[in-house]
Amino acid sequence: HPARQRDDARLMIIDRSSQKISHDIFRNIGQYLPQQSFLVVNNSKVVPARLLGRRKNSGGQVEVFLLKQLGSNRYEALLKPLKKIKVGEPLEFDDGVLGVLEDKERRIVCFNKKNMAPFLDKIGHIPLPPYISRPDQKSDKSEYQTVYARHRGSVASPTAGLHFTKPLIEQLKKDGHTFSAVTLHINYGTFKPVECEDVTNHPMHSEDYYLSQLVYRRIINARQSKRAVVAVGTTSCRVLESVSQTGKMNGSTNIFIYPGYQFQLIDCLLTNFHLPKSTLLMLVSAFGGMNLIKRAYQQAITMKYRFYSYGDAMLII
């Protein structure tokens, strides 16, 4: 479960230049941001992507986890139990929604509704991360979204942004900070651990992103004006660093950032505390420095910080 109030979460502040680590609560983040910071958030919205239903012929339970929309009513998906479900077999869900496994090898499911969005909002379940063992609750539909979520497409929340409230954002704007948005739709691959001894052999997942020319110009202007660009989350960071490498404002990125990477567009990083052996932890270590990040995590463990999606925050300046 998240903190009672979004900005009640704890905040660890890591200063790379002094190598010092300090502690506060999130609503005081403005005290630690460089003056007139340019914050880049990810406005992707989590889709209620878990559908619980039954096989029409046998009545057996079935779970469909929508991974990627391929058309108005076609999705790539995970299915349980995949081995038992046959191609063309009807699957029943609430509210008259029917699905059919169209391609077993590619795991493509086609539904009987042309516009699935309102039905997913009604019958779908929020896809909480696999390490949260409890069932999703009604409150998760709002709590697992950022207050600025806009574009549907993610199966996991850009969790660094969960701590912001609308009043806090307005206060930060009054204090001279700027907010702009990019979009990166987070897919299930974000939870895949690195299992290779040589990290360069890890098959990095791809995610779709979009950055407008206007926001890109604002970022470049901010850097030219010596204003700090703050990536709110590893997903915003991936968008900016992908654009810096390819020059493409939209598309799919499989950028893999690990220690040794030279960052081009970000000066500060706001993030949560990540899973061991994850690509996200490698990105944070690349930005903060491995030794400093290890020391920070040890302090977080000792001080009982909350980890992962509904956990506390870390600001690296």
N, C-alpha and C positions, 0 to 999 in steps of 0.2 A: 504494500500500500504506500502511496505517496505521503509526504508531509501534509498536515492538516490544512495549512495554507501554502500555496505554491512557493512563495518567497520566504517561507520559514525554513527552507532547507539550509543546511550548513554550507559554507563556502570556504574552500581552502585556496589561499592565494600563494602562488609560486612565482618568485622573482628570479628570473634567469641571470640577471646581471649581478645581484648580490648573493644569489644562491640561498636566499632566506625563504622560509615557509611560515605563513601566518594564517590565522583562522578568524572567521566571522560568520554572519548569516547572509543569505543571498540578497535580501532587500537592501543591504549596504554596499552592493557591488559598485555603485557609482563612486565610492571613495577610492577605489583601486584601479578603475579604468583610466588610461591616459586621457588628458584633456581633449575634448572634442573628438572622441573616438568614433570610428565608422563601423557600426556593428552589422554584420551580414548574417541573416537568419535563413533557415530553410522552411519555406511555407508549405511543404508537402503535407497532405492530410492522410491520416490512417484510414484505410477502408475496413469496415466490419467484415473481414475476409473469411471467417470461419463459419461454415454452414453445417448444421447438424440435422440430418434427415434419416430416411430409411429407403431401403431397396423395395421398390413397388411390388415386385414379384414374390420376394421371400419375407419381407417385413423386417429384415435385419438392419441394424443401425449402420449408418454411414456418415463419415465426416469428409467434407470437401474444404480444402484450404486454398483459396484463390491466390495465385502467385502473381499473375500478370494478365491484364486485359488485352485480348487479341482483336476484339471487335465489340460491337454493341452488346452481344450476349455470349461471346466465346472467351474462355479463359484457359490459360495454362494453370494447372492445379496439382496439389498433393491430395491423394485419396486414401482413406482407410475404410475397409481393407481392400487395397488395390487388386490383390491376386484373385479375389472372389468376384469382383465386379467385371461384367462382360461388356464389350463394345456394343452400344445400342441399347443397353439395359436402362430402363427408366428409374430415376431417383426422385423421390418425393421430399419436398420441404414444406414448411408452413406457408400460408397465404397463397396457395395454389402454384407455387414455384416448382417446376419440373426441370430436371437436368438429365442429360444423356452423355455418357462417356463416348466421345466421338473418335478419339485416337488414343489407344492405351499406351503406345510407346512414347508418345509426346505428352501424354496425360492432359489431353484437351477435353474440356467439358463444355457442352452447349446447352443453354437454358431456353425456356419457352417465353421469356420476356425480352422485348427489344431494348428496353431501358432498365437495367438491373439496379441502378443506384437507389431508387426509393425502396425497393424490396430488400436490398442489403441493409439499408438503414433500419428497416423494420425487423428483419428476421436474422440478420447476421450477428456474429459475436466478434468483439474486439480481439484481435490475435495477440494476446499477451505473450511476452517472450517465453521460451521453453523452460527457463529456470524459475519462473513464477508458477508454482504448482497449484495454486487455488483456481477455481473457475472464475471466469470474468464476471463482473457485476455491472449493474446499470451505470454506476458512477464512473466506471472505466471509459465509457463512451465520451465523456468530457475530460476526465482527468488524464487520459492517455493521448490527448491532443494538445498542441500548443495553442495559446490564445490567438495566434495569428495564422493558424492552419487554413489553407485556402484551396489548394489543388489536390484532388483525390488521386491516390496512386501508391501509397506506402503500405507495407504490411508490418512495419515497426515504426515507432515514433522517433523523430529527431530529438532525443531526450534532453540534450543540454538546454533546449529552449523551454522545457516544461516548467522551469522555475520562474519565468517571467509572468507578471500579471499586467493587465492593461494600465492600472495606475502607476506601476513601477516604470513601464515603458514611457508613459507621458512625463513622468518626473525626470527621467534620464534625458528625454528630448529637451525639456526646459533647461536642463543643466548644460546643454550644448552638444549632446551626443546625437548621432544620426543612425537611423535604422533603414536598411534596404534588404530586399528579399531575393533569394534565388530558389530554385526548385530542384530537389533530387529525390526521386522516389526510391525509398529504401526497400530492398527485397530480402528474402529469407536468407540469402547467402551471407548477410552481415553477421550471422551467428556461427558461421562455420569456423572452427578452430584451425590454427596452423599446425599441421601434423608432420611437415617435412623438416628434416634436420637442417637443410639448406633452405632458408625462407624464400629465396628467389625461385624455387620450384613450386611454391604454393599457387594453386589455380585460383587467382583472384576473381571474385564475382563482378559482374557488370551491373550498373545502375543507370537509369535514364535521368538526364538533367536538363535544365534550361536556365540561361542567364540572359537577360535582356541587354541590348546594346546600351540603353540608358544607364542601367545599374553598373555596367562595366565601365562606362565613362566616369561615373561618379567615384568608383573605386580608384581608378587611375588618378583622377583629380585629387582625391583624398591623400593618396601616397605622395603626389607631387607637392601637396601642401604640408607634408610632414605630419599628417594625421594618422593615428594608428588604425589599421584595419583589423578588426576583431572577428574572427570566424566563430560564430555561435554553433558549436558542434563540429564533429569530424565530418559530417555530411557537407556542410557549407564549405569546409576546408577542402574537401575532395573536388567540389565544383570549381572553386577558384584556382586550385593548383592544376586541374585538368585543362582549364581554359588557358592558363599561363603556358602550358606545354604545347597545346594543339592549336590554339587560336579559335577553336570552334565554340560558339555560344550555346549550342545544344547538341544532343546526341546521347551516346552511351559511353560511360567511362568505367574502365577497370583499373584505374590508377592504384598502385600499391605503394604506400609510403611507409618506409621503415628507416631505422637509424642510418644516417649517411646522406639522406635526402636533403637537398637545398631548397628551402621554401622561397617562393617568388612573390606571392601576393598577400601573405598574412603576417601580422606583427604580434598578435595575441590570439590565444585560443581558449575558449570556454568549453568545458566538457564535463562529463560525469566520470565515475570510476568504472573501469571496464573489466571484462572477464579476462582471466589469465589465458595466455596463448592465442589471443585474438589479434586480428589485423588492426583493430581500433587502438589497442594498447601499444602496438608498434608505432602507429602514427603519433600518438601522444609522446612516446619516448623519443621519436625523431625530432619533435618540436622542442621538448623540454630538456632533452639530454637524459640518457639512460640512468646515470647515477642519481641525478636529482629526482627523477620520477620514482625510482625505487625507494629513495628516502621518503618521498611524499606518501607513497602507498603504505610504507611501514608505519608512518605517523597516523595515517587514516585508519589502519587496522587497530593500532594501539588506542586511538581516541574514539573507536567505534563509530566511524563514519558509516553512512548507509551507502551501499554499492549498487551499481547497475541502473536499470532504466528508471525506477522510482526512487533512486538514491540521491545523494548530495552532489555538489558541484565543485569543480576545480577551475580556477582562472589562472592561466599561465601568461605572465606578462614579460 
